[in-house]
């Protein structure tokens, strides 16, 4: 296996694992909620804690990626991920689940940003966008694993055993990462990285915030991924259970279909960018169409299962555009600040991914249960909130300054 192929395999495995952990609660949410007596707000908080940990870790992770290198940073954090994955399998109450999800988020905090840094070191220009698209597309296997396979495993073994197995999988991916990843391509000398004091490291971090065009990128990145992730990773499962009566296996297949839509969209992004020649309209159309789907789910009472599933799949398909936001962000910062720049931009995505599940959980929780299930109106209100958030991000993308020469 070539060094480039080995790197792609390791990146896909580690980012796919992160996707699995982000989405794992979605298909088993009704069973976890029942056993641990979780309210909708607490369920949203449990999912949000994963992203809260990512948020807390981004700045130190960015500095570490630049100073230590992705190989050692990700390998070290994987131990925390193993512990968090095991802990959530043994959680006995809501606070325990929240703590486990937070630890799991810390362990996953460098996975995606390490992929950005490594793709930037191994590839240049359009090749970087293509490499990132492939990594993110293949990583959607984690979403698929968190769908039908996890639902089937939970049905056969129980949700605790299924999540316990994920701890073993996490450890195996950590070993694979250490064996296959190198921070720089063979035959190309590593760029000089002068030692930095803590003050210099923080000054480099601060310089990222002054880059022209950054607010526009942050506005879109705040909600572009988080809206679809909130549905796919958390609320699609309860919605399909409460409104359409699907069991764990049925929800798993539905989430698997949604998960398949993401790599299809990601693999189409590169050719579409080359054909159009600009990222800006693709991002705008993707965000607008995704917002339209969410508002359709919100404004169509009594939608049949087939239509609801079609709209959920389209939501994920149209939400492949954030990879272009990442590529746009990469063009803003210099090579020696790749790690800090990538994680700074990722702060917006992680913040949105932490806050939107909490917001939707609070909105859904306003509607009392009827015969043990939340009414359709509760979920329609949640979809409306997500649609409005995407439209706000789209306004920032279109209206905020693009920066000098852009």
C-alpha positions, 0 to 999 in steps of 0.5 A: 500500500502506498503512503498516500493510500495508507494515509487516506485509509487512516483518515477515513477510519478516524473521521468515520469513527468520529462521525459514528460517535456523533450520530450513535445516539440517534437510532437508540435515543428512544431506548436510552431515553426510556431506560435513563428517564431522560427529558427531551432537553436532557437528551439534546444536552447529552448529544450537545456535550459531545460538541461542547467538548470539541468546542472547549478543545479546539484552541489547544488542539490547533496549537498542538497540531502545529507544534506536535503534529497530527499523528501524536495528537490524535493518537494521544486523544484516542485513549480518552475516546476509548474511555468515554465510549466505554463509560456511556455504555455503563451510564446509569443516569443522565449526568453520567451519560453527559459526562461520558459524552463530554469525555468522548468528545474530547477524545474525538476533538482532533480527528477532523482537523487533523484530516484538514491539516494532513490534506493541506500538507500532502496536497495543494490547491484543488487537490486538497479540496478533492482529498478532503471531499474523499475523506469526508465522503468515506467517513460517512461510513461512520454514519451508516454504522450508526444507523442500521448496524447499530440499530440491529446490534442494539435490538439483538444485544441491547444498546449498552453492549452495542455502545460497549463494542464501540469502545473496542472499535475506537481502540482498534482505530487508534492503533491503525492511526499510529501505524499508518499516519505520517505528518508529511509526505515521503520524499518531501522534507518537513517544513521548518517549525521553529519552537514557539513560546506560549506567548508566541503560540497564542499570538499566532492564534490571535492573528487568525481572528484578524483575517479579512473574510473570516466572519463570513466563513464563520457565519456559514460554518456555524450552522451549515453542518450543524443543522443536518447533524442535529437531525441525523445525529439526534432528532430523526430517530425520535421523530420517526419513532413518535410520529411514524411509529418506526422501531429501532430496525426501521429507524436504522434503515432510515438513518442509513439512507440519510447517511448514504446521501452525504457521500453522494453529495460530497463526491459531487462537490468537487466536479461541481466546483470545477464546472462552476468555477466558484464556491460561493454559489454552490454554498448558497444553493446548498444552504438554501435548498437544505433550509427549504427542506427543513421548512417543508418538514415544518410546514407540512402537517401529516406528511406520509412516511415516504415523503418525510423520508424523502425530505430527510434524505434530501436534507442530508444530500444538500448539506454536503456544501460545508466542505467548500466552506472549509476549503474557502477558510483554508485559503485565508490563513498561512501555511505555518498556521494551518492547525490553528486556522482550521481549528478556529474555523471549526469552532463555529461548526462545533459551537453550532453543533453543541447549541442547535441540539440544545435549542431543538431539545428545548423547543420539542420539550415545550410540547407535552407527551401524548400517549407516551410520544411527542406530538408531530407539532413538537418536531415541526417546531424543531425543524422550523428552528433549524431552517431559520438558523440556516437562513441566517447563516446564508445571509451572513455568507452572502452579505458579510465582506469577503476579504481583500482580493476575494 
